[in-house]
Amino acid sequence: MDTLHPDLDAYLATLNGVSANTRRARRADLAGMIRWWEDVHDLAFDPALLAERDVRAYLQRRQVDDGAAPASINRALSTGGRCWAWLVRTGRARENPFAAVGAVPQDPPAPRKLDPGAIDALLRAASDEPDLTLRRCNEALLSLLIYAGLRSQEAADVQMRDLDLDGRTVTVRAGKAGKFGRVPLHADAVRLLRRYLTEVRYPDGMPAPGSPAERELLLGVVESTRPGRPFRAGVSTRTIRHRFTVIATRAAAQLRAAAQKEPRMDKAARLLEAADDLVTASPHALRHSLAYRLLDDGTSLAAVQRIMRHSRGEQTLRYATPNERDLKDVIDRSGGV
């Protein structure tokens, strides 16, 4: 069972007359938010530090990234609102950060995506890294996020034995909700991963089948603060987010520079839009982008569901719903009167 802050345990202790299931559900709601907050802020959770912007960011993550049902999200909002109202009444918090956050509409927004130009800019920015080892590490990371649609934790957990480059698959041993799955790899991903393995991980030859080295984590980091900048296997989700941000920032700068040289105003505007999308994107946007690309290429919903490893068809259907950018593009292509 997750350990909560003492003030939250004190609140749960006041819930007299509720069923055991309700008590467990409310505890799980609070525990999930705490784990997210501590992961984002890299701090021990303190109820007094939770702000309204945190609540809204958590809502966005649950709604768009996790694909949680509106009823589940609204229950979590209700739990948080009741808890912090009690914390304010008992002098444990000054404000209720849930008070101004409304319930989630029953029709969730379409997931956020990056257009192909932004994806291409990411790959180009990764290849521009002057340090060869870091360049190959970044390319290997992006190959799993862009072409296989892996979540950050899934990418961090991939072991050497999970990668089958000849068969063009990667195995996810513990995906969302602990699900096992095998994901097909695009030929470009195979090329980037093979180059990473031969130039960084195993320049003297791949490990023998069944050897302990096959259980080593695939991705790793360059320890830039140590002499010689050695490579170390294993990477955290926080490091993945940081590396993505560095690459995305570089890619956005390159797109803005290209926009300044572009004579056509419409193309320049598209480049600037892609740059803006990159600086506010997260690694999970690459997973969303893969699903959109598959559907745009005419892939069936059933096939997309299998590739994305969605447990419910409703999760896949979200990608068939046009977002605001899609609708604007339709209007732009319609031309003037």
CORHUJO-V985131 format. One record per residue. N is the residue number from 1. NEAR is the number of other C-alpha atoms within 12 Angstrom. D_LAST is the distance of its C-alpha to the last C-alpha in Angstrom with 2 decimals. Layout:
# CORHUJO-V985131
n near d_last
N NEAR D_LAST
N NEAR D_LAST
This chain:
# CORHUJO-V985131
n near d_last
1 8 62.70
2 16 60.55
3 17 62.35
4 26 60.65
5 23 61.22
6 15 64.33
7 25 62.39
8 36 60.11
9 24 63.18
10 18 64.68
11 30 61.67
12 32 61.85
13 19 65.55
14 17 64.75
15 21 62.86
16 11 65.62
17 11 65.17
18 14 62.24
19 11 62.55
20 14 63.21
21 11 59.87
22 18 58.02
23 21 60.03
24 20 59.22
25 22 55.49
26 34 55.41
27 31 57.45
28 26 55.10
29 33 52.07
30 38 53.78
31 26 55.07
32 29 51.64
33 35 50.18
34 32 53.22
35 23 52.96
36 26 49.31
37 28 50.16
38 23 53.15
39 19 51.25
40 21 48.42
41 16 50.72
42 15 53.79
43 15 56.01
44 19 58.31
45 27 56.59
46 24 57.45
47 38 56.07
48 21 56.14
49 23 53.65
50 31 50.91
51 25 47.91
52 24 44.86
53 18 42.67
54 25 44.99
55 35 44.49
56 26 40.70
57 22 40.90
58 36 43.29
59 38 41.04
60 25 38.15
61 27 40.51
62 30 41.85
63 31 38.48
64 32 36.44
65 32 39.10
66 27 41.76
67 33 39.59
68 29 42.05
69 25 41.52
70 24 40.41
71 19 43.79
72 25 45.67
73 36 43.74
74 27 44.21
75 26 47.90
76 36 48.23
77 35 46.55
78 28 48.94
79 33 51.89
80 40 51.00
81 30 50.39
82 26 53.74
83 35 55.55
84 36 54.37
85 25 54.96
86 27 58.54
87 30 58.76
88 22 57.78
89 15 60.31
90 17 63.05
91 15 62.36
92 23 61.22
93 22 57.69
94 18 56.27
95 24 52.84
96 32 51.12
97 31 48.07
98 32 46.83
99 23 46.77
100 16 43.18
101 26 41.70
102 20 40.24
103 24 40.52
104 25 38.12
105 16 35.48
106 14 36.20
107 19 32.96
108 31 33.41
109 29 30.55
110 30 29.55
111 37 31.81
112 36 30.79
113 37 30.21
114 39 30.01
115 32 27.53
116 24 29.17
117 26 28.86
118 37 30.90
119 38 33.41
120 28 33.88
121 32 34.42
122 43 37.09
123 35 38.96
124 24 38.86
125 31 40.13
126 36 42.93
127 25 43.97
128 20 44.16
129 22 47.01
130 12 50.06
131 19 52.65
132 20 52.94
133 32 54.26
134 31 51.62
135 30 48.92
136 35 50.12
137 41 50.46
138 44 46.88
139 39 45.63
140 43 47.74
141 48 46.41
142 47 42.75
143 39 43.47
144 46 44.62
145 41 41.82
146 42 38.86
147 40 40.03
148 45 42.31
149 42 40.64
150 42 44.00
151 35 44.37
152 36 46.17
153 30 49.46
154 39 49.27
155 44 48.79
156 35 51.70
157 33 53.89
158 40 53.45
159 27 56.84
160 35 57.71
161 26 58.80
162 31 55.39
163 36 53.76
164 25 53.95
165 26 52.23
166 16 53.57
167 16 52.29
168 24 49.06
169 26 49.43
170 37 50.18
171 32 52.07
172 36 51.25
173 24 54.59
174 22 53.69
175 26 50.00
176 22 48.57
177 15 51.17
178 13 53.58
179 16 51.88
180 20 52.88
181 27 50.35
182 27 49.84
183 35 46.50
184 32 45.42
185 31 44.82
186 26 42.22
187 19 43.80
188 22 42.52
189 32 44.25
190 28 47.42
191 22 47.38
192 31 47.03
193 39 49.64
194 31 52.08
195 25 51.88
196 31 52.52
197 30 55.53
198 20 57.11
199 22 56.61
200 33 57.08
201 34 58.67
202 22 61.02
203 14 61.41
204 11 64.86
205 14 63.71
206 21 62.27
207 19 64.58
208 14 66.73
209 14 65.60
210 12 67.15
211 12 68.02
212 13 67.48
213 19 64.85
214 21 62.57
215 21 62.33
216 25 61.16
217 26 57.70
218 37 55.15
219 43 53.27
220 37 55.10
221 34 55.02
222 28 56.28
223 18 58.82
224 14 57.91
225 10 60.59
226 11 63.44
227 9 65.16
228 11 63.69
229 15 60.52
230 18 61.67
231 27 59.48
232 22 60.09
233 26 58.92
234 28 57.14
235 31 54.15
236 24 53.16
237 27 49.77
238 23 49.89
239 28 50.36
240 35 47.49
241 31 45.17
242 22 46.55
243 33 46.14
244 38 42.56
245 27 41.80
246 25 43.43
247 39 41.51
248 39 38.16
249 28 38.79
250 28 39.61
251 36 36.54
252 36 34.29
253 28 35.96
254 31 35.36
255 35 31.64
256 28 31.38
257 17 33.35
258 24 31.05
259 23 27.98
260 18 29.70
261 16 30.08
262 17 26.61
263 12 24.73
264 13 21.24
265 14 19.96
266 15 18.15
267 19 21.41
268 20 23.54
269 20 21.79
270 28 22.44
271 35 26.02
272 28 26.56
273 24 25.28
274 35 27.71
275 35 30.45
276 24 29.98
277 33 30.15
278 40 33.36
279 28 35.26
280 22 34.88
281 34 35.35
282 33 38.58
283 43 40.21
284 38 39.19
285 37 35.50
286 42 36.47
287 41 37.69
288 42 34.46
289 34 32.55
290 39 34.78
291 45 34.05
292 37 30.27
293 26 30.71
294 30 32.95
295 26 30.54
296 20 27.60
297 13 29.97
298 14 30.59
299 20 33.95
300 21 35.17
301 27 35.58
302 22 39.31
303 20 39.58
304 36 37.63
305 29 39.94
306 25 42.94
307 33 41.81
308 39 40.91
309 33 44.13
310 30 42.58
311 24 45.17
312 18 42.66
313 20 39.66
314 21 37.83
315 31 37.91
316 33 36.08
317 28 33.48
318 33 32.28
319 36 30.78
320 27 28.72
321 23 26.99
322 22 23.87
323 21 24.39
324 15 22.07
325 21 21.35
326 22 20.45
327 14 17.92
328 14 16.32
329 16 16.29
330 13 14.60
331 13 11.68
332 14 11.68
333 12 11.92
334 10 9.00
335 9 6.78
336 6 3.79
337 6 0.00
